[in-house]
Amino acid sequence: MKIPDDTLRGRRVLSSDGVEIGTVQGVVFETSRWKVEALEVRLRSEVAVRIGAGRRMFRPSVIEIPVERIHSVRDAVILSISLGELRPSP
């Protein structure tokens, strides 16, 4: 199934244990192969605090979720990892 990136933006992102972690903000491409590498996810503030991503003063925390950690994409993006396994990018 093909999904344009503009239809992904704003979709809810859920961990494998059913916690809503945030929404899709964008797509990260690896340009030498034009392959999608990750989704940029805008974290809910309580999730950002819980995983140690913190919250910026005027912007929400955003992390990249590698495509290998995505289980499925339908009305929401379902991850193959639980909230406890989620870590912010260094």
Secondary structure, 3 states (H helix, E strand, C coil): CCCCHHHHCCCEEECCCCCEEEEEEEEEEECCCCEEEEEEEEECHHHHHHHCCCCCCCCCCEEEEEHHHEEEECCCEEECCCHHHCCCCC
